[in-house]
Amino acid sequence: MRLKLVGMVACAVVVLACGGTSDGLVGRVTQEGQPVQGALVYLTESPSASTETDADGRFKLSAPSGRHEITARYQAEDGALNEQRFMAEVDVTAELRLPRPTRLQEPVVVDAGTVRLSWNPYSGADFREYKLYRAKSAALDESTGTLVYVGMVPGETEFVDEDVRPGDVFFYRLFVMNDFGRLAGSNIKRLPMPNVNLVQGGDFEEFAVGSTPTGFTLGPDQQWVVSDERAYSGTRSVRGTGNFSNIFDGIKQRIPGKLLVQGARYRLSFRYMREAFGRPDPSLPEDYSNGNFIRLESKMPDLGWADLYFSSVGEGVDTSWQVMTRTFVVEKSGDATAMVCIERSRSGPGPDWVLWVDDMRLERVLE
């Protein structure tokens, strides 16, 4: 009787070895020590043979006897993606540990045309490079985005993008690559760039009273001084005085072309107050006292000049602040210059003109 029992046990072992009873590929998927529910697990050579992990991170996958390469893929609700390959053996519980997700932090706007992006380092051993993509849509992957950064060092986790423009909305996503392709993808970060005034210091509040505003180019034989005697907004404006003034003389600032979106609409404006603005020689035609106007000019020599003139302001004295404004479309790429110009073809005794200027602005018009 004892011999028959042993024979039955031996037979059962033989049947198992012949593959009559098998649990297939079984295991558990974890990430940072926690079970992962909803991870996709499949045979690498046969993706159609797949399953998903349960609440405990466990899976069961049918497969013939032996060792197999399986892929575990998990995408979190925020879009952070990890995809790893593992070797597993039939009937041996596999512990599949996914690396910590690589996630983009909130973008930091440095200035009107610069943003800083950072992320946590990838913790896996098979790192080759980071690839950071930018797009105008949240449907962002390697095929739809523009590649803006490639990093070969896993610990270098910051990039400064200097090719963004005020008023635009951008989306970013980071991918981690190994020698065989994509390992992981970060969450997607949306960045609405603030629609700021492109004229730096155009309200003159940041300058000391009695100083000459820096960052501007000033016309020769003119004086432009920051004052708190008058202001349209805030507490300060700039007071300009002079005699003869050639065209393009006044106060102006270069606007980098990288801040302007070709085909977009912009509004150029400033506030002014004439303290003294008479013609040097009243007997001359009024054209000899053209007054002041705003001008936008392209500085790309190969594209020619793209100028915007405004109606001239003639002689007179103002008792309140006036405004000049115009909306236009940027039709060409290249640097521009926002200008308040004083054109005076003749000079007379004493200061020929005294003009207050405040709140110089160049802003994108958002639809």
WONORWO-V625313 format. One line per field, one symbol per residue. ss: DSSP state (H for helix, E for strand, L for the rest). phi: phi as a letter, one per 20 degrees, with the letter a starting at -180 (. if undefined). burial: # if it has 24 or more other ideal C-beta (glycine too) atoms within 12 Angstrom, else .. Layout:
BEGIN
ss: ???
phi: ???
burial: ???
END
This chain:
BEGIN
ss: LHHHHHHHHHHHHHHHHLLLLLLLEEEEEEELLEELLLLEEEELLEEEEEEELLLLLEEEELLLLLEEEEEEEEELLLLLEEEEEEEEELLLLEEEEELLLLLELLLEEEELLEEEEEELLLLLLLLLEEEEEEELLLLLLLLLLEEEEEELLLLLLEEEELLLLLLLEEEEEEEEEELLEEEEELLLEEEELLLLLLLLLLLLLLLLLLLLLLLLEELLLEEEEEELLLLLLLLLEEEEEELLELLLLEEEEEELHHHLLLLLEEEEEEEEEEEEELLLLLLLLHHHEEEEEEEEEELLHHHLLLLLLLLLLLLLLLLLLEEEEEEEELLLLLLEEEEEEEEELLLLLLLLEEEEEEEEEEEELLL
phi: .fffffffffffffffffnfcbemecrbdcblndfdenfecbfgebgfecbcfefemebbcfafgoebecddcccffenfccbcdceccgmdfedddefgfecfeffdfebfcbcddbbfffefedfdaecddcbecffcbfedeefdbccddfeecbbdedcdcgnedcccbdddddfdqeebcefddecefgeeffefmfemfeeffneefendedfflccccfcdfbbfcmccbcddcrdgcefneqcbbfdgffedefneeccdbbdbbeebbdfgcgfegfgfcfncbdbccfdegfdmdcdcddgfdefqcddbfdccbbdbdfecepfccecddcdcecdcfmffbccdcblfbccfeef
burial: .......................########...##..######......#.#...#####.#....#########..########.#.##..#.#########..#.#..###########.#..#.#######....#....#.###.#..#..###.#..##############....##########.############..#.....#..#.##..######..###...##########..##############..#.###############.......############......#####.####..#...#####.#.#.#.###############..##############...
END
